[in-house]
Amino acid sequence: MPLFEQGSAGGLTENPCTCLSLSWENRMYCFIGCFATALILGSLSLFFLSLAQIVSFSILYTFSNILALSSSLFLVGPMRQLKMMTAKSNINL
């Protein structure tokens, strides 16, 4: 499946199904890569916290959390992840 397809107006349009067509093995590689990067950034952020560099810590810690959450998107997909995160059993008011 090509990444870009010929559009109706003659231009190239991005194919929205390329992420969904990944094999299970490729999804695992992407998950492991994202999660490993999140762990490295998290460890690096703790190093900056020990040096009392709060701005560097907060930026790296934020990106680490975003990558860790994003890594699970490769396993379950974005819509299912969103539904699981907003399930009534997870919301305590």
Z-matrix of the N, CA and C atoms (Angstrom, degrees):
N
C 1 1.450
C 2 1.525 1 108.21
N 3 1.329 2 118.72 1 122.31
C 4 1.458 3 120.85 2 -177.57
C 5 1.522 4 111.58 3 -72.09
N 6 1.336 5 114.44 4 150.77
C 7 1.462 6 120.21 5 179.40
C 8 1.522 7 111.19 6 -70.91
N 9 1.324 8 116.80 7 -37.35
C 10 1.460 9 121.52 8 178.63
C 11 1.522 10 109.07 9 -120.90
N 12 1.315 11 116.20 10 142.00
C 13 1.454 12 121.78 11 179.23
C 14 1.521 13 109.25 12 -122.12
N 15 1.329 14 115.50 13 159.03
C 16 1.460 15 121.08 14 177.02
C 17 1.516 16 109.15 15 -71.80
N 18 1.329 17 118.07 16 121.84
C 19 1.455 18 123.04 17 -179.46
C 20 1.518 19 111.86 18 -79.46
N 21 1.337 20 116.73 19 171.03
C 22 1.455 21 121.47 20 -178.52
C 23 1.522 22 111.87 21 -68.90
N 24 1.333 23 117.54 22 -27.40
C 25 1.457 24 120.59 23 -179.97
C 26 1.523 25 111.55 24 -91.32
N 27 1.305 26 117.68 25 8.33
C 28 1.455 27 120.98 26 178.60
C 29 1.513 28 113.91 27 94.73
N 30 1.332 29 118.15 28 -10.51
C 31 1.458 30 121.51 29 179.78
C 32 1.517 31 111.14 30 -90.38
N 33 1.308 32 115.48 31 170.97
C 34 1.457 33 120.51 32 178.52
C 35 1.523 34 109.54 33 -88.39
N 36 1.309 35 117.23 34 136.06
C 37 1.458 36 122.16 35 175.59
C 38 1.513 37 108.34 36 -121.55
N 39 1.321 38 115.98 37 147.68
C 40 1.456 39 120.75 38 -179.12
C 41 1.521 40 109.43 39 -76.39
N 42 1.312 41 116.08 40 136.95
C 43 1.449 42 121.54 41 177.69
C 44 1.530 43 108.41 42 -80.79
N 45 1.345 44 119.24 43 117.76
C 46 1.460 45 120.72 44 -174.95
C 47 1.521 46 114.04 45 -74.49
N 48 1.317 47 119.37 46 -10.22
C 49 1.467 48 122.12 47 -173.47
C 50 1.520 49 113.24 48 -96.28
N 51 1.326 50 119.98 49 8.10
C 52 1.455 51 120.13 50 -175.80
C 53 1.524 52 111.82 51 -68.10
N 54 1.320 53 118.91 52 -36.96
C 55 1.459 54 120.83 53 179.07
C 56 1.522 55 110.90 54 -70.72
N 57 1.316 56 116.81 55 -33.91
C 58 1.455 57 120.08 56 -178.37
C 59 1.517 58 112.33 57 -74.66
N 60 1.318 59 117.53 58 -17.38
C 61 1.452 60 119.88 59 -177.98
C 62 1.524 61 112.97 60 -93.37
N 63 1.311 62 118.42 61 10.40
C 64 1.461 63 120.96 62 177.41
C 65 1.521 64 110.23 63 -68.38
N 66 1.315 65 116.09 64 142.19
C 67 1.465 66 119.36 65 175.60
C 68 1.527 67 109.15 66 -73.15
N 69 1.327 68 116.26 67 165.35
C 70 1.462 69 120.29 68 -179.64
C 71 1.527 70 110.55 69 -61.82
N 72 1.317 71 117.08 70 -36.31
C 73 1.461 72 120.77 71 179.00
C 74 1.529 73 111.02 72 -64.82
N 75 1.337 74 117.11 73 -43.54
C 76 1.463 75 120.72 74 177.84
C 77 1.520 76 111.28 75 -65.62
N 78 1.324 77 117.74 76 -36.97
C 79 1.461 78 120.78 77 176.91
C 80 1.533 79 110.48 78 -62.50
N 81 1.326 80 116.67 79 -40.46
C 82 1.468 81 120.29 80 178.86
C 83 1.527 82 110.90 81 -65.61
N 84 1.351 83 116.60 82 -41.48
C 85 1.466 84 119.51 83 177.59
C 86 1.529 85 110.72 84 -60.99
N 87 1.315 86 117.35 85 -44.10
C 88 1.468 87 121.08 86 179.24
C 89 1.526 88 111.16 87 -65.08
N 90 1.342 89 116.81 88 -41.57
C 91 1.464 90 120.57 89 177.56
C 92 1.520 91 110.94 90 -60.72
N 93 1.322 92 116.48 91 -48.60
C 94 1.465 93 120.73 92 -178.21
C 95 1.526 94 110.56 93 -64.07
N 96 1.332 95 116.96 94 -40.72
C 97 1.465 96 120.35 95 178.89
C 98 1.514 97 112.29 96 -63.43
N 99 1.333 98 117.25 97 -46.41
C 100 1.470 99 120.75 98 179.52
C 101 1.519 100 111.12 99 -65.13
N 102 1.332 101 116.22 100 -43.81
C 103 1.459 102 119.19 101 -177.36
C 104 1.522 103 111.40 102 -68.94
N 105 1.336 104 117.89 103 -38.54
C 106 1.467 105 120.58 104 177.79
C 107 1.531 106 110.56 105 -64.75
N 108 1.325 107 116.68 106 -40.17
C 109 1.463 108 120.04 107 176.71
C 110 1.526 109 110.66 108 -63.94
N 111 1.340 110 116.51 109 -39.17
C 112 1.470 111 120.24 110 177.67
C 113 1.527 112 110.55 111 -63.38
N 114 1.324 113 117.63 112 -40.52
C 115 1.468 114 120.15 113 178.10
C 116 1.521 115 111.96 114 -65.11
N 117 1.321 116 116.52 115 -40.42
C 118 1.468 117 120.07 116 178.82
C 119 1.525 118 110.56 117 -64.84
N 120 1.338 119 116.57 118 -45.08
C 121 1.471 120 119.64 119 178.49
C 122 1.526 121 111.37 120 -64.67
N 123 1.335 122 117.34 121 -37.24
C 124 1.460 123 120.41 122 177.73
C 125 1.516 124 112.03 123 -64.85
N 126 1.331 125 116.46 124 -41.64
C 127 1.460 126 120.26 125 177.64
C 128 1.522 127 111.21 126 -66.11
N 129 1.318 128 115.76 127 -40.57
C 130 1.461 129 120.14 128 178.49
C 131 1.526 130 110.92 129 -65.74
N 132 1.321 131 116.78 130 -35.78
C 133 1.467 132 119.47 131 178.44
C 134 1.526 133 111.03 132 -66.31
N 135 1.335 134 117.30 133 -37.27
C 136 1.466 135 119.82 134 177.03
C 137 1.531 136 111.59 135 -66.07
N 138 1.328 137 115.77 136 -33.02
C 139 1.464 138 119.73 137 175.27
C 140 1.527 139 110.32 138 -62.75
N 141 1.338 140 116.65 139 -44.56
C 142 1.463 141 119.62 140 178.82
C 143 1.523 142 111.59 141 -67.68
N 144 1.322 143 117.38 142 -30.70
C 145 1.460 144 119.58 143 175.98
C 146 1.524 145 110.97 144 -65.41
N 147 1.337 146 116.48 145 -38.45
C 148 1.467 147 119.31 146 178.86
C 149 1.528 148 111.45 147 -67.60
N 150 1.335 149 116.61 148 -23.43
C 151 1.473 150 120.29 149 176.76
C 152 1.516 151 112.03 150 -90.14
N 153 1.329 152 117.72 151 2.78
C 154 1.464 153 124.93 152 179.84
C 155 1.528 154 112.11 153 63.65
N 156 1.318 155 116.94 154 32.64
C 157 1.463 156 121.28 155 173.90
C 158 1.530 157 107.35 156 -100.55
N 159 1.306 158 114.72 157 86.39
C 160 1.464 159 122.16 158 -170.39
C 161 1.522 160 112.34 159 -66.17
N 162 1.317 161 118.79 160 -38.43
C 163 1.461 162 121.35 161 -177.86
C 164 1.529 163 110.30 162 -65.97
N 165 1.323 164 116.64 163 -46.40
C 166 1.468 165 120.22 164 177.91
C 167 1.520 166 110.75 165 -63.02
N 168 1.330 167 116.81 166 -41.36
C 169 1.456 168 121.00 167 177.66
C 170 1.521 169 111.18 168 -59.22
N 171 1.323 170 117.19 169 -48.13
C 172 1.458 171 120.03 170 -174.54
C 173 1.528 172 111.90 171 -67.51
N 174 1.324 173 117.74 172 -37.55
C 175 1.466 174 120.65 173 178.68
C 176 1.526 175 110.37 174 -66.40
N 177 1.325 176 117.34 175 -48.99
C 178 1.464 177 120.33 176 -179.07
C 179 1.524 178 111.84 177 -66.64
N 180 1.316 179 117.35 178 -38.00
C 181 1.460 180 121.02 179 179.45
C 182 1.530 181 110.90 180 -65.65
N 183 1.328 182 116.41 181 -39.48
C 184 1.464 183 120.76 182 178.53
C 185 1.521 184 110.70 183 -64.70
N 186 1.339 185 117.49 184 -47.78
C 187 1.464 186 120.18 185 178.56
C 188 1.518 187 111.63 186 -63.92
N 189 1.325 188 117.19 187 -34.52
C 190 1.462 189 120.97 188 177.54
C 191 1.529 190 110.82 189 -62.64
N 192 1.320 191 117.09 190 -45.01
C 193 1.466 192 120.26 191 179.40
C 194 1.526 193 111.96 192 -67.11
N 195 1.317 194 117.22 193 -39.53
C 196 1.463 195 120.33 194 178.32
C 197 1.525 196 110.60 195 -63.51
N 198 1.322 197 117.25 196 -42.94
C 199 1.464 198 120.35 197 178.57
C 200 1.526 199 111.96 198 -66.89
N 201 1.322 200 117.26 199 -38.27
C 202 1.468 201 119.80 200 179.16
C 203 1.530 202 110.70 201 -64.55
N 204 1.330 203 117.18 202 -41.87
C 205 1.461 204 119.97 203 176.48
C 206 1.520 205 111.61 204 -67.77
N 207 1.322 206 116.18 205 -39.10
C 208 1.465 207 120.27 206 -179.26
C 209 1.522 208 112.16 207 -68.64
N 210 1.307 209 117.92 208 -27.82
C 211 1.463 210 119.58 209 -178.63
C 212 1.527 211 111.72 210 -63.81
N 213 1.320 212 116.97 211 -32.55
C 214 1.464 213 118.79 212 179.62
C 215 1.520 214 112.40 213 -72.62
N 216 1.334 215 117.23 214 -16.15
C 217 1.464 216 119.94 215 176.62
C 218 1.526 217 111.27 216 -63.39
N 219 1.324 218 116.89 217 -30.22
C 220 1.458 219 119.75 218 179.10
C 221 1.525 220 111.57 219 -69.88
N 222 1.322 221 117.50 220 -26.13
C 223 1.459 222 119.89 221 -178.09
C 224 1.524 223 112.71 222 -86.31
N 225 1.318 224 117.90 223 -43.70
C 226 1.466 225 119.97 224 -173.86
C 227 1.518 226 113.86 225 -110.94
N 228 1.315 227 118.76 226 -15.62
C 229 1.456 228 121.45 227 -178.38
C 230 1.513 229 110.82 228 93.41
N 231 1.333 230 116.95 229 155.02
C 232 1.466 231 119.98 230 -173.23
C 233 1.532 232 114.02 231 -68.50
N 234 1.324 233 117.94 232 -40.89
C 235 1.472 234 118.84 233 -177.12
C 236 1.524 235 111.60 234 -69.15
N 237 1.312 236 116.69 235 -43.05
C 238 1.469 237 119.50 236 179.14
C 239 1.529 238 110.56 237 -65.76
N 240 1.331 239 116.53 238 -38.25
C 241 1.470 240 120.40 239 177.41
C 242 1.525 241 110.34 240 -61.50
N 243 1.332 242 117.12 241 -45.00
C 244 1.455 243 121.29 242 179.54
C 245 1.524 244 111.08 243 -63.42
N 246 1.330 245 117.27 244 -41.25
C 247 1.466 246 120.48 245 178.37
C 248 1.524 247 111.29 246 -65.09
N 249 1.334 248 116.73 247 -39.59
C 250 1.463 249 119.82 248 179.79
C 251 1.526 250 111.20 249 -68.98
N 252 1.332 251 117.50 250 -35.37
C 253 1.463 252 121.07 251 -179.20
C 254 1.514 253 111.74 252 -72.37
N 255 1.342 254 117.90 253 -28.95
C 256 1.462 255 120.88 254 -178.10
C 257 1.525 256 112.49 255 -104.89
N 258 1.312 257 117.88 256 17.50
C 259 1.458 258 121.01 257 178.75
C 260 1.532 259 109.55 258 -64.87
N 261 1.308 260 116.31 259 149.35
C 262 1.475 261 120.47 260 -178.19
C 263 1.513 262 112.27 261 -61.82
N 264 1.330 263 117.20 262 -28.08
C 265 1.460 264 119.07 263 179.64
C 266 1.528 265 111.99 264 -71.10
N 267 1.332 266 118.25 265 -17.19
C 268 1.457 267 122.08 266 179.32
C 269 1.511 268 113.21 267 -94.19
N 270 1.311 269 118.09 268 -15.46
C 271 1.454 270 122.01 269 -176.81
C 272 1.530 271 109.11 270 -99.70
N 273 1.322 272 115.99 271 113.84
C 274 1.465 273 121.73 272 179.18
C 275 1.515 274 109.04 273 -110.74
N 276 1.303 275 116.29 274 108.33
C 277 1.470 276 120.60 275 179.00
C 278 1.498 277 111.32 276 -105.55
